[in-house]
């Protein structure tokens, strides 16, 4: 009977829980979907701003073209961060949380122009924040 403790090789990969990996992949997929949706909303606002309803005297009023640029840039950044999460980059999880928070705020402000779309993106952003924030390498 041997009581030796097996040695760990330096640089050996740690066991990663399937739940942690699954949540990370889930968040990345949601980020890529939300990024594409943001970009599509931005492109629609840039090329045909009559698609969106202009609400008079809205407290957070921006020109629809400005919203188009905001959504387009946000979409590209969220999509790239989602790709970073899929590739396992640690920085991408932190950037993903920050971008999801910014996206959530932007879509809250965009609710009067396109409420159903904005609420759908807000729901995706909440799911992304939850999935990225709950990721742990030592999860069992």
QUIJOWO-V534350 format. One line per field, one symbol per residue. ss: DSSP state (H for helix, E for strand, L for the rest). burial: 1 if it has 9 or more other C-alpha atoms within 8 Angstrom, else 0. Layout:
ss->???
burial->???
//
This chain:
ss->LLLLLLLLLLLLLLLLLHHHHHHHHHHHHHHHHHHHHHHHHHHHHHHLHHHLLLLLLLLLLLLHHHHHHHHHHHHHHHHHHHHHHHLLLHHHHHHHHHHHHHHHHHHHHHLLLLHHHHHHHHHHHHHHHHHHHLLLLLLL
burial->00000000000000011001101111111111111111111111110010010000000000011011111111111111111111001001111110111011001101111110011011011111101100100010
//
